[in-house]
Every structure is written in C-alpha cells, then in structure tokens.
Amino acid sequence: MAFSDREILARIVECEAGGEGETGMQAVACVVMNRVRVTYGEYGRLDTIRQVVYQPRQFTCVMEMVGGQYNMQNIYNMRPTDVHFQVADWAISGNRLTNLGFALWYFNPFKPTCRDNFPSAVGRFVIRIGDHCFYNPTAQYAET
C-alpha cells in the first residue's frame, strides 16, 4: 500500500527531526512544503510532497542504503504518532515558521557553526534550529 502525501510528510518529519522538538519538526515540514510551493528553479518542477521527498539524493531518511550500509533510520521504518501527523497537517494547511524564511535546504553540520552557503552559492544561511542549519534560496538558485 502506498503512503499518502500526508503520511510521507509525517514520516519524513519523524525521521529527519523527531528529536528536535516541535519547532524543529515544523522547520523540516516547512522545507518540504517550500519545495512543493516554489515556482522556479529545480524544485519548481515538482508538484507534490511525494515528488519532493522521493527526489533522488535529497533526504537521507529516504535512502535504504547509505555508504554501502543499511540505513536503519529511514521513512519505511518510522511509525509516526499524532504529533508527527499534527505537524504534517499544520504545514500542509499553509502554516510556516516566519523566522525560517522560505528555506529550501537544511542539514546537520555535527558542529556548533553553520556554513554561510549551501549547497555552493544557491542557498544562504538563515537560521539554526536545534542541530539543523537552514538555508534560503539565492538568485543563483533560480538558474538550477
């Protein structure tokens, strides 16, 4: 049985930010929805949560194998609870964290500082929430 877009979003939220608290989970959901809603650049060619989440090499939690090893923490092994579905519903209904801007990327640098640009010059650092650094698109992103 295929997951609905709502369940895919709840699973990616749990997998990518389940330990980051409600704001961290909302931030991840916002990035996914920002990619669904952006009308230009690489993500402007995607229309659904499913297309965004399953786009190759975008989210580690969608990969069953990472570095030649089975990735135990993937969306197929997640069991989202009410809080994950609430965050998914919140984001799908158009809510967003205003301090996040229109971030299209995030990553965990595994250190206390965030890079200024990600990836390369298409994203500019906007905020750190929990362990994740978030990046808004630059003008160069439009050319992707």
C-alpha positions in Angstrom: 0.0 0.0 0.0 1.4 3.4 -1.0 1.7 6.1 1.6 -0.4 9.2 1.2 1.4 12.6 0.9 0.3 13.3 4.5 1.8 10.1 5.8 5.0 10.7 3.7 5.4 14.1 5.3 4.7 12.8 8.8 7.3 10.1 8.3 10.0 12.4 7.0 9.3 14.8 9.9 9.7 12.0 12.4 12.8 10.6 10.7 14.6 13.9 10.0 13.7 15.8 13.1 11.9 13.6 15.6 14.4 14.5 18.3 14.4 18.2 17.5 11.1 19.2 19.3 8.0 20.7 17.8 9.8 23.7 16.2 12.5 21.5 14.6 9.8 19.2 13.2 7.9 22.2 11.9 11.0 23.6 10.3 11.6 20.3 8.4 7.9 20.2 7.3 8.3 23.9 6.1 11.3 23.0 3.9 9.3 20.2 2.3 6.3 22.4 1.7 8.5 25.3 0.5 9.9 22.9 -2.1 6.4 21.9 -3.1 5.2 25.5 -3.4 8.3 27.2 -5.0 7.6 28.1 -8.7 11.1 28.4 -10.0 14.4 26.5 -10.1 14.9 22.8 -9.6 12.1 22.3 -7.1 9.7 24.4 -9.2 9.4 21.4 -11.5 7.9 19.3 -8.6 4.3 19.4 -7.6 3.7 17.1 -4.7 5.1 16.1 -1.4 5.8 12.6 -2.8 7.8 14.1 -5.7 9.8 16.3 -3.3 10.5 13.7 -0.7 11.4 10.9 -3.2 13.6 13.1 -5.4 16.9 11.3 -5.6 19.7 12.2 -3.1 17.6 14.8 -1.2 16.8 13.2 2.1 19.0 10.6 3.9 15.8 9.2 5.5 14.5 8.1 2.1 17.7 6.1 1.4 17.7 2.5 2.5 21.4 2.3 1.9 23.9 4.9 2.9 27.6 4.5 2.4 27.1 0.8 1.5 25.4 0.1 4.8 21.7 -0.4 5.5 20.1 2.8 6.9 18.0 1.7 9.8 16.7 5.3 10.2 14.5 5.5 7.1 10.9 6.5 6.5 9.9 2.9 5.9 10.8 2.1 9.5 9.1 5.1 11.0 5.9 4.8 12.9 4.6 8.4 13.1 2.4 9.3 16.0 -0.2 12.0 16.5 2.4 14.8 16.9 4.0 13.9 13.6 0.7 14.0 11.8 -0.3 17.2 13.5 2.9 18.9 12.3 2.3 17.5 8.8 -1.3 18.8 8.8 -0.1 22.2 10.1 2.4 22.5 7.2 0.0 21.2 4.5 -2.6 23.7 5.6 -0.2 26.6 4.8 1.3 27.4 8.1 5.0 28.2 8.3 7.7 29.4 10.7 8.3 33.1 9.7 11.9 33.1 11.1 12.7 30.3 8.6 12.0 32.5 5.6 11.5 30.3 2.5 14.3 27.8 3.3 14.7 25.0 0.7 17.5 23.2 2.5 18.7 22.1 5.9 21.5 19.9 7.2 23.1 18.9 10.4 26.8 20.0 10.4 27.6 18.0 13.5 29.4 21.0 14.9 28.3 24.3 16.5 28.6 26.5 13.4 26.7 26.6 10.1 28.2 27.2 6.7 27.3 30.5 5.1 26.3 28.9 1.8 24.6 25.6 1.0 24.9 23.9 -1.4 27.6 26.1 -3.0 26.0 29.5 -3.7 22.4 28.6 -4.3 21.4 28.8 -0.6 22.3 31.4 2.1 22.2 30.6 5.8 19.1 32.0 7.6 18.8 30.2 11.0 19.8 27.3 13.1 17.1 25.3 14.8 18.3 22.6 17.1 21.0 20.7 15.3 20.0 21.8 11.8 21.1 24.8 9.7 18.5 26.2 7.3 19.2 28.0 4.0 17.1 30.3 1.9 17.5 30.3 -1.9 19.7 33.0 -3.6 19.2 34.4 -7.0 21.5 31.7 -8.3 19.1 29.0 -7.3 16.6 30.2 -10.0 19.1 29.0 -12.6 19.0 25.4 -11.4 
